Amino acid sequence: MKTYLIIKNFLKKEIVQAVIMCIILVFLAFSVQIKSVNFMESSSINVLKPLDSADAIQKQIINDLLPERSGKMLILKRQYQITEEIKKYYRHLGTTYYVNYYSFSICAILFTTLLTVAVFLVVNKGWQNSGLIFKTFLLSNIILASIYYFLPNVLSNKDNLANNMEKIKVFQNIQSDIISVSYTIKNLDEKKTDSAILSHFNRISVNVDFPTTIDNTKINNELSKLLENYTGKQK
């Protein structure tokens, strides 16, 4: 009984309730982000299904065109397989940025909404007259809303997504060229075939990189925009 009373009195303390408030909001942030990520991942799988089917058809075409397992036909087939694996890498990376961007955006909307409510409650009572719980609710939402607002900009989600999608197009074009060469290989002389194979290798080596950027200077840019909008409204 004494233990129950001790815990009850402990939980009645305003500072304890404020800490619990912070924990609840952080837990809410993680829960919403995880659910958003899971939802966007499942959605992206459905969106990419037609592309998976197209890749499977392309693979069947290359196998039909290049049945031999030696010589230049084998090299062309290996080039196709290399580009396929690289294309998968960029697609997975692009999907990750796509999922993160929308999960961060959903969390930003949620905590911006809660921040609006918190501002209304505190303004209604006044900062001096507001309790510690209201102040904690306001400050916690300011931090969480700021994190989810600036994080996509720091991680350059939009730019990295666009860059990875562009890489997918590049390697898809290489695959299409490999298919075209494979279709006409029996009519090409050895010199043209060697030139095509060398061109594929050069394009693969030139276009393979890691298009990932993190730009913390965008925080300053975004803050400047917010301050400009705020000062503009004040005028």
VENBELHU-V326931 format. One record per helix or strand of 2 or more residues. SS is the DSSP state (A for helix, B for strand). FROM is the first residue (numbers start at 1). LEN is the number of residues. If there is no record, write none. Layout:
# VENBELHU-V326931
ss=<SS/SS>
from=<FROM/FROM>
len=<LEN/LEN>
This chain:
# VENBELHU-V326931
ss=<A/A/A/A/A/A/A>
from=<2/14/71/132/157/190/217>
len=<11/52/55/23/31/18/18>
